[in-house]
Structure formats: C-alpha cells, structure tokens
Amino acid sequence: MISNDMAWYMIIISAVLINNIILIRFLALCSFFGVSNKLETSIGMGMAVIFVIVIAGAASWLLWHYLLLPLKLEYLRTAAFILVIAGLVQFLEMYMRKAMPALYHAMGIYLPLITTNCAVLAVALLVIDYNLGFINTLIYSVSVPVGYTLSIILFAGVRERIDIAPIPKFLKGYPIIFITASIMSMAFLGFSHLFGL
Amino acid sequence: MNRWQVFINGIIKENPVLVLLIGLCPTLATSGSANDGFGMGIAATFVLIASNILISAVRKWTPDQIRIPIFIIIISTFVTIVDYTMHAADPVLYANLGVFVPLIVVNCIILGRAEAFAYKNDVLSSTLDGIGMGLGFTLTITVLGAIREIIGNGTVTILNYELINLGEGFMPALVFIMPPGAFLVMGLLIAANRLLIRKRG
C-alpha cells in the first residue's frame, strides 16, 4: 500500500494504475456507471472529481491535524469530514456560479452529485490512515481522481461501441456493462506488482 | 401498499443493489468472501434501520430546507457507533472491510431511503422498510460473496461455520476473489434477478 516515505512518482503510479480507484478499489462506482454513457460527460465529470478531491483531501488533512487531533476528537472523524466536504462543495458551487460562469457550465452540474461520491470521503479518510504528510496528501489526492478520469474515459469509449453491438437479450443494459468492466479490471490487474509495489 | 409489501419489496422487486443499482461500491468491494459480505450487510442494515427510525420520528420537526444535513448527521452518528463497535468486537472483519466501514455514511441506499421513505412515513413502516431493504442488501452481498468464494477459493464460511468445502482436489479460479470477479458475478446476478422478476410477472 501507500506510505509516506514513498517517492512521489511511486505514489502517482500506485494511485493511478496499480490501485485504480474504480477498477481495483471499487470506489465511486455509482457515478462511474451513471455518467460513462457519453465521452463528453465523462470528461466533465472527471475534471469535476479531480477538482473536488484535491480540495477535500487538503481540507480534511488540515482539519484532522490542526483541529481534531489536538482536541482529541478522533471519534468525530466521519461526521466532521462528511459535513466539511458537503459544505465545501456547496460553497464552491455558489462561488463558481458567480465568479467563473464558463467553468461552472462545464462542470458545475456534476458538483452536487460528487458530495455523495464515496471516492471523495475515501480519499479524505485514506490520507489519514496512510499517515501521509501534506505534500504527499496533495500528490495522492491529485493522482486518485486522475485514475478515475482515465478509467471513466476509457470505459465511455467502450460503452459507445457496446450500444451498437449485437448482445444477447438477457445481458442487454447493465449486465453487459458490468461484464465489460470486469474485463477492463482484468487488464488493470496486469499492472499489479509493477516496480515491486 | 400494505406493510408486508413494504417489507418484501426490498428483497426482489426493488432490490437496492440489483434493480436500483445503488450501494454498488461496498457490495463489490467487500464481497471477496461470504463472511465479509455478511458483516458489511449487517453493519449497513443496522445503520439503515436505526437512521430510518430516528429520521421518521423527528420528521415533523425537521425543517425542509436543511433536511439533508440533518439526515447526514444522524446517519454518521450511527456509522460511528458501528465503526467503534466492530473495531472492538471483530478486529479481523474490521481490518478486512477497512475504509468501507466509515464509508457506510455515503452509502446511497441509506440516504436514499431516508429521503424517499422515512421522511414521509410513520415509524413502524419506516422500520419495516429498513429491515426489508437491509435484508435485500445483506442477501445480495452475501450471495455475491458466497459465489465468488466458492469458485475462487472452494469454501463458504459464515461466522466461523464452514458451510461448504470442496476439498483439496478442487482447483480454484483465483480471479473470482480478485476485483474482476466482482464485476463479472455482479453482472450475471443482475441478469438472473431480471429473469426472476419477468417469470413472476
């Protein structure tokens, strides 16, 4: 797994390929299956997820190390993180609508969806579990959503082809999509133990 | 809809995982063995029933505009209880489930039932809805775990009881207890549930 004394490029390779958040760690599956039907929406969603996870990861790291640990409030971790993330996303959405309308139109509609995206809370919890320092937290919380974006874009491409392929009737719709994801996951499994990780 | 229908609804016809396709992350991630899946199912069911009861009990005093933050606080309280209880009672299971125990708080099934059912119905119906949906979830995740475990490891073990053991001669297909197996078995289970619903009309 990931630890604080790993080199930065190892953290990136591990988070993007070896422990790919969707295909290997099974996080953020709802949005993965929900919006991957078009390439365009997948890219928008990917960008929004990168944006939110970096901010949420940094905010919860600061919250944990400067508020919860000194005050011995470790048991409030889950509640505090989810509230901070939800509040932050809401706030960002309002700010973006006012200050950056172009960016808001590109990815604003995905922001509320992301609050309940388990990847965001998972990254916030994992950087604490892995005992990462602040710089490594930032590196990790950029690379995890990059892995998300990579697999959602690849998957959207495959799904556009599935739509026009002949498929047995009982597998139409979600079953065939899960089976496709299984084959993609097998491909990503090929990265395991790369560089001894 | 009578109370029995509310209860039975969650298992086949409105099965949260197989039909509504929510709560996928814990289902796929913790179904590497029947025991892990069962533990996850019970933990989520406890949170679901408890939060359904509390949300339904306070629904008359909950202001409409801030209901979602209130739901989240109620849910995360119960998740923290489960987190600490499981850590003390079954450290092995807790280590296997890992980050997915605190992640019950963002399980769409729980917030979804709070919003769609508990906020609009009385306490008794909400309890039954919680039990039914929780059972549907637990059953799905345990069956998924059992299928993966039997093909990938040749055994099925729940709570230290070994239910099935195919013995030494069995050659397990390891891929089924690895991530690809979860997606594959899940896809086939969705197809099977569809056939079941169609047959019953």
Boltz contact constraints between the chains, C-beta under 6 A:
constraints:
  - contact:
      token1: [A, 24]
      token2: [B, 179]
      max_distance: 6.0
  - contact:
      token1: [A, 26]
      token2: [B, 25]
      max_distance: 6.0
  - contact:
      token1: [A, 26]
      token2: [B, 28]
      max_distance: 6.0
  - contact:
      token1: [A, 26]
      token2: [B, 29]
      max_distance: 6.0
  - contact:
      token1: [A, 27]
      token2: [B, 25]
      max_distance: 6.0
  - contact:
      token1: [A, 29]
      token2: [B, 24]
      max_distance: 6.0
  - contact:
      token1: [A, 29]
      token2: [B, 25]
      max_distance: 6.0
  - contact:
      token1: [A, 30]
      token2: [B, 24]
      max_distance: 6.0
  - contact:
      token1: [A, 78]
      token2: [B, 76]
      max_distance: 6.0
  - contact:
      token1: [A, 78]
      token2: [B, 79]
      max_distance: 6.0
  - contact:
      token1: [A, 78]
      token2: [B, 80]
      max_distance: 6.0
  - contact:
      token1: [A, 78]
      token2: [B, 102]
      max_distance: 6.0
  - contact:
      token1: [A, 78]
      token2: [B, 105]
      max_distance: 6.0
  - contact:
      token1: [A, 79]
      token2: [B, 76]
      max_distance: 6.0
  - contact:
      token1: [A, 82]
      token2: [B, 72]
      max_distance: 6.0
  - contact:
      token1: [A, 82]
      token2: [B, 76]
      max_distance: 6.0
  - contact:
      token1: [A, 82]
      token2: [B, 105]
      max_distance: 6.0
  - contact:
      token1: [A, 116]
      token2: [B, 106]
      max_distance: 6.0
  - contact:
      token1: [A, 118]
      token2: [B, 25]
      max_distance: 6.0
  - contact:
      token1: [A, 118]
      token2: [B, 103]
      max_distance: 6.0
  - contact:
      token1: [A, 118]
      token2: [B, 106]
      max_distance: 6.0
  - contact:
      token1: [A, 121]
      token2: [B, 106]
      max_distance: 6.0
  - contact:
      token1: [A, 122]
      token2: [B, 99]
      max_distance: 6.0
  - contact:
      token1: [A, 122]
      token2: [B, 103]
      max_distance: 6.0
  - contact:
      token1: [A, 125]
      token2: [B, 99]
      max_distance: 6.0
  - contact:
      token1: [A, 125]
      token2: [B, 102]
      max_distance: 6.0
  - contact:
      token1: [A, 126]
      token2: [B, 99]
      max_distance: 6.0
  - contact:
      token1: [A, 170]
      token2: [B, 191]
      max_distance: 6.0
  - contact:
      token1: [A, 171]
      token2: [B, 191]
      max_distance: 6.0
  - contact:
      token1: [A, 174]
      token2: [B, 190]
      max_distance: 6.0
  - contact:
      token1: [A, 175]
      token2: [B, 187]
      max_distance: 6.0
  - contact:
      token1: [A, 175]
      token2: [B, 190]
      max_distance: 6.0
  - contact:
      token1: [A, 175]
      token2: [B, 191]
      max_distance: 6.0
  - contact:
      token1: [A, 178]
      token2: [B, 183]
      max_distance: 6.0
  - contact:
      token1: [A, 178]
      token2: [B, 186]
      max_distance: 6.0
  - contact:
      token1: [A, 178]
      token2: [B, 187]
      max_distance: 6.0
  - contact:
      token1: [A, 179]
      token2: [B, 184]
      max_distance: 6.0
  - contact:
      token1: [A, 179]
      token2: [B, 187]
      max_distance: 6.0
  - contact:
      token1: [A, 181]
      token2: [B, 183]
      max_distance: 6.0
  - contact:
      token1: [A, 182]
      token2: [B, 180]
      max_distance: 6.0
  - contact:
      token1: [A, 182]
      token2: [B, 183]
      max_distance: 6.0
  - contact:
      token1: [A, 182]
      token2: [B, 184]
      max_distance: 6.0
  - contact:
      token1: [A, 185]
      token2: [B, 179]
      max_distance: 6.0
  - contact:
      token1: [A, 185]
      token2: [B, 180]
      max_distance: 6.0
  - contact:
      token1: [A, 185]
      token2: [B, 183]
      max_distance: 6.0
  - contact:
      token1: [A, 186]
      token2: [B, 180]
      max_distance: 6.0
